[in-house]
Amino acid sequence: MSGRSKLSKMAIILVIVALAVLIIRMTSLKDSGSEVQQILPVEITQARQGSIEKRLRISGFIESDTMVTVLPRIGGILTEIYVEMGDAVEEDQIIALIDSEPYQLSFNQAKAAFLTAESTFNRISSLYSSKSVSQQNYEEAKANYDTLKSAFELAELNLSYTELRAPVKGVILEKHVSRGSMVAPQVPVLTMGDIDNLKVNGGVPELHFSFFQNHREDMEILITVPALENSHFKGVISNIAPFISPRTRNFTVKCRVIDEKSLLRPGMFVYLDFVLEKREDIYSLPYTALSGGDTLWFADDSGIAGKISFSPVFGNEEFFQIPEEFAEYLFITEGHSFLDEGQTVRIPGDQ
């Protein structure tokens, strides 16, 4: 065998040895990497015991149960407004004045004419009783008396209308005009409402109509007010509309606020939460523990991952009910998307 042939064989042997070493190293690295990949970090939780409320949330606005716009019954110049927005007023309290001078003159004129007609009618009546005047004279005097009496009473009524009075007890919510404005029966002067009797109207989807009709007396209602740092108030259903709006497919529910209402004001935006169902003393998990909508992953005491097929039947926006026998499991809430059954996991706190 020539020296050249020997060198070729040795070169081939060296290449084969090098390839073998490379394959062994790659296999070793692959096995090592596989072992690292199998130990995945996860977050876990245990079932909590307590209650779950299934709620329906809609939005609405605070309204006064007796909100009234004050309109004058006569026209004229507004000479005084005695109240400002936020002022509390009593029923029949004078809140503004309309220039009374023209109405006072009309009243004086009507009164003088009436008193003259009354005197004449009394005199004619006396003469008619003694048959000293004809029936025609008596009827003419009576007709004149009745006409002027009505004119006098109307003038007296119009004069009283120059004093605008509060129709209900409440709070001034809005001033529409100012002192010196010309007002008329169609011109609103003030809006006021009773803030001791507040309500919220909301539109509820029609699929809940039967449920609301059957549970209007015992349904729990929570009113949340974002403008008051999400303060909560309780409410009760006072009225349910007997029809469904064909445009919105909703029916209107009127709720009365029953808690302390000193901070609430008409016009405030609120959320209405109706408790449709409540289950006490049950075990539940957050929805982050549910994978694919029907699988629960857990880790046993050895850190080995397993899974349970489970589809929630009852829950709310955050939690769903699980059977009591699941109470001791360590359920995986983060990291289950990359797991295989039987894989080792690293739980926070483990070394």
C-alpha positions in Angstrom: 0.0 0.0 0.0 1.4 3.3 -1.0 1.9 6.2 1.4 -0.7 8.2 -0.4 -3.3 5.6 0.1 -2.5 5.3 3.8 -3.0 9.1 4.2 -6.4 8.9 2.5 -7.6 6.2 4.8 -6.4 8.0 7.9 -8.2 11.2 6.7 -11.4 9.3 6.3 -11.0 7.8 9.7 -10.4 11.2 11.3 -13.6 12.6 9.5 -15.7 9.7 10.8 -14.4 10.2 14.4 -15.0 14.0 14.2 -18.6 13.4 13.0 -19.2 10.9 15.8 -17.9 13.3 18.4 -20.1 16.1 16.9 -23.2 13.9 16.9 -22.6 12.9 20.5 -22.2 16.5 21.6 -25.3 17.6 19.7 -27.3 14.8 21.2 -26.1 15.7 24.7 -27.0 19.4 24.2 -30.4 18.4 22.8 -31.1 16.2 25.8 -29.9 18.9 28.1 -32.1 21.6 26.4 -35.1 19.2 26.4 -34.8 18.8 30.1 -34.8 22.6 30.7 -37.8 23.1 28.4 -39.8 20.5 30.3 -39.6 22.5 33.6 -41.8 25.5 32.8 -42.6 28.3 35.2 -46.3 28.7 36.0 -48.6 30.6 38.2 -51.1 28.7 40.4 -54.1 29.3 42.6 -56.5 27.4 44.7 -60.3 27.6 44.6 -61.8 30.3 46.8 -64.9 29.6 48.9 -67.6 32.2 49.1 -70.5 33.5 47.0 -70.9 34.3 43.3 -73.4 36.8 42.0 -74.6 36.7 38.4 -75.4 40.3 37.5 -76.9 42.3 34.6 -75.3 45.8 34.2 -77.0 48.6 32.4 -76.4 52.4 32.5 -78.7 55.3 33.3 -79.1 58.7 34.9 -80.3 59.9 38.2 -83.6 61.7 37.9 -85.9 63.4 40.4 -89.2 61.6 40.9 -90.9 65.0 40.8 -89.0 67.2 38.4 -91.0 70.3 37.5 -90.4 73.2 35.1 -91.9 76.4 36.5 -93.8 78.3 33.8 -95.5 81.7 34.4 -99.3 81.8 33.8 -99.1 85.4 32.6 -96.7 87.6 30.6 -94.6 90.4 31.8 -91.2 91.6 33.0 -89.5 89.5 35.7 -88.6 91.9 38.4 -87.2 89.6 41.0 -85.8 86.0 41.3 -85.3 85.1 45.0 -83.6 81.7 44.5 -80.4 80.4 43.0 -79.4 76.9 41.7 -79.0 74.5 44.6 -81.4 76.4 46.9 -83.9 74.3 48.8 -87.5 75.6 48.7 -90.8 74.7 50.3 -94.0 74.1 48.5 -95.9 77.4 47.7 -92.8 79.5 48.6 -92.5 82.7 46.4 -89.5 82.2 44.2 -89.9 85.1 41.7 -92.0 88.2 40.9 -93.5 89.5 37.6 -94.1 93.3 37.3 -97.5 93.6 39.0 -98.3 97.3 38.1 -100.4 96.6 35.0 -102.2 93.8 36.7 -102.9 95.9 39.8 -104.4 98.6 37.6 -106.6 96.0 35.9 -107.6 94.7 39.2 -108.5 98.1 40.6 -110.6 98.9 37.5 -112.4 95.5 37.6 -113.0 95.9 41.3 -114.6 99.3 41.0 -116.8 98.1 38.1 -117.8 95.1 40.1 -118.7 97.0 43.2 -120.8 99.4 41.2 -122.6 96.5 39.5 -123.1 94.7 42.8 -124.7 97.8 44.4 -126.9 98.3 41.4 -127.9 94.6 41.4 -128.7 94.6 45.1 -130.9 97.7 44.6 -132.7 96.2 41.6 -133.2 92.9 43.5 -134.9 94.8 46.3 -137.2 96.7 43.9 -137.9 93.5 42.0 -139.0 91.8 45.2 -141.5 94.5 45.7 -142.5 94.3 42.0 -141.3 97.9 41.5 -139.2 97.0 38.5 -139.8 94.6 35.6 -138.2 91.2 35.3 -136.3 92.4 32.3 -134.6 95.1 34.4 -133.7 92.5 37.0 -132.2 90.1 34.5 -130.2 92.9 32.9 -128.8 93.9 36.2 -128.0 90.3 37.2 -126.2 89.6 33.8 -124.2 92.8 34.2 -123.3 91.8 37.8 -122.3 88.3 36.8 -120.1 89.5 34.0 -118.3 92.1 36.1 -117.9 89.7 38.9 -116.1 87.2 36.6 -113.9 90.0 35.2 -113.1 91.0 38.8 -112.2 87.5 39.8 -110.0 87.0 36.7 -108.2 90.3 37.4 -107.7 89.2 41.0 -106.3 85.8 39.8 -104.0 87.4 37.3 -102.7 89.7 40.0 -101.9 86.7 42.2 -100.0 85.1 39.3 -97.4 87.8 39.4 -96.0 85.9 42.4 -94.4 82.7 41.1 -94.6 80.0 43.7 -92.9 76.7 44.1 -95.3 73.9 43.0 -93.5 71.3 45.1 -90.9 71.0 47.8 -87.5 70.5 46.3 -84.2 72.1 45.1 -83.7 74.6 42.3 -81.9 72.6 39.6 -81.7 75.2 36.8 -82.4 78.9 36.1 -83.6 79.6 32.6 -84.0 83.4 32.7 -82.6 86.3 34.7 -84.0 89.3 36.4 -85.4 91.8 33.9 -86.3 89.2 31.3 -89.6 89.3 29.5 -91.5 86.1 30.3 -94.7 84.5 29.0 -96.7 81.3 29.7 -94.5 79.4 27.2 -91.2 80.6 28.7 -89.7 78.4 31.4 -88.3 80.3 34.4 -86.9 77.6 36.7 -86.6 73.8 36.9 -86.8 72.2 40.3 -87.0 68.7 41.7 -87.3 66.8 44.8 -83.9 65.2 45.6 -85.3 63.2 48.5 -87.1 61.0 46.0 -84.6 60.0 43.3 -85.0 57.3 40.6 -83.0 55.8 37.8 -84.6 54.6 34.5 -82.8 52.0 32.5 -83.4 49.9 29.4 -83.3 46.1 30.0 -83.0 43.6 27.1 -86.3 41.9 26.3 -85.0 38.3 27.1 -85.1 39.3 30.8 -88.7 40.5 30.8 -90.3 37.4 32.3 -87.6 37.2 35.0 -88.0 40.8 36.0 -91.8 40.4 36.2 -91.4 37.4 38.5 -88.6 38.8 40.8 -89.3 42.5 41.0 -90.0 42.4 44.7 -86.9 40.4 45.8 -84.3 41.4 43.3 -81.1 43.0 44.7 -80.1 46.2 42.9 -76.8 48.1 43.3 -76.4 51.6 41.9 -72.8 52.7 41.2 -72.0 56.4 40.7 -68.6 57.0 39.0 -68.8 60.8 39.8 -68.7 59.9 43.6 -65.6 57.6 43.4 -67.8 54.6 42.4 -69.9 54.9 45.6 -72.6 52.3 45.9 -76.3 52.8 46.7 -79.1 50.3 47.0 -82.3 50.5 45.0 -85.7 48.8 44.5 -87.8 48.4 41.4 -90.8 50.7 41.5 -92.1 50.2 37.9 -91.6 48.0 34.9 -92.9 49.1 31.5 -95.6 46.7 30.2 -94.2 46.8 26.6 -91.0 46.2 24.6 -89.6 49.0 22.5 -89.6 47.8 18.9 -86.7 50.1 18.1 -84.3 49.1 20.9 -85.8 45.7 21.9 -85.6 46.8 25.5 -88.2 47.5 28.2 -87.9 50.3 30.8 -87.3 49.6 34.4 -87.7 52.4 37.0 -85.7 52.0 40.2 -86.0 54.1 43.3 -82.9 54.9 45.4 -83.4 53.9 49.0 -80.0 54.6 50.6 -78.6 57.9 51.9 -79.0 60.3 49.0 -77.5 63.5 50.2 -74.7 63.5 47.6 -76.8 62.3 44.7 -78.0 64.9 42.2 -80.3 64.6 39.1 -78.4 64.1 35.9 -75.6 62.0 37.4 -74.5 59.0 35.2 -74.8 55.7 37.0 -74.5 51.9 36.5 -77.4 49.7 37.5 -76.4 46.1 38.6 -79.3 43.7 38.9 -78.5 40.5 40.8 -80.1 37.8 38.6 -78.8 34.8 40.7 -76.6 34.4 43.8 -75.1 31.2 45.1 -73.6 31.1 48.6 -70.8 29.0 50.1 -69.5 27.5 46.8 -66.0 27.0 45.4 -64.9 29.1 42.4 -61.9 29.9 40.2 -61.0 32.9 38.1 -61.4 32.5 34.3 -57.7 32.7 33.9 -57.6 29.1 35.1 -59.7 27.9 32.2 -57.9 26.9 29.1 -59.7 26.6 25.7 -63.0 27.1 27.4 -63.2 23.5 28.7 -59.9 22.5 30.3 -58.4 23.0 33.8 -54.7 22.4 34.3 -53.3 21.6 37.7 -49.9 20.7 39.3 -49.6 17.9 41.8 -47.3 17.8 44.9 -44.4 16.7 42.7 -44.8 19.5 40.2 -46.2 17.3 37.5 -48.9 18.9 35.3 -52.3 17.3 34.7 -55.6 18.4 33.2 -59.3 18.0 33.8 -62.0 18.4 31.2 -64.5 20.9 32.6 -67.1 23.3 31.2 -68.5 26.0 33.6 -72.2 26.1 34.2 -72.6 29.0 36.5 -70.5 32.1 37.0 -70.1 35.9 36.5 -67.6 38.1 34.6 -64.7 37.0 36.9 -65.3 33.7 38.5 -67.0 30.3 37.7 -68.2 27.6 40.1 -66.4 24.3 40.4 -67.2 21.1 42.3 -66.2 20.9 46.0 -63.9 18.0 45.2 -61.7 20.3 43.2 -61.1 22.5 46.3 -57.6 21.1 47.2 -56.1 21.2 43.6 -53.4 23.7 42.7 -54.8 25.1 39.4 -52.5 26.7 36.9 -53.6 30.2 35.9 -50.6 31.3 33.8 -48.4 29.1 31.5 -50.9 26.4 30.7 -51.0 27.3 27.0 -47.5 25.6 26.6 -48.0 22.5 28.8 -48.2 18.9 28.0 -49.8 16.4 30.4 -47.1 14.9 32.6 -44.7 17.8 32.1 -42.7 19.1 35.1 -43.5 22.7 36.1 -41.8 25.2 38.4 -44.2 26.8 40.9 -43.3 30.2 42.3 -41.3 29.8 45.6 -39.9 26.4 44.5 -36.1 26.1 43.9 
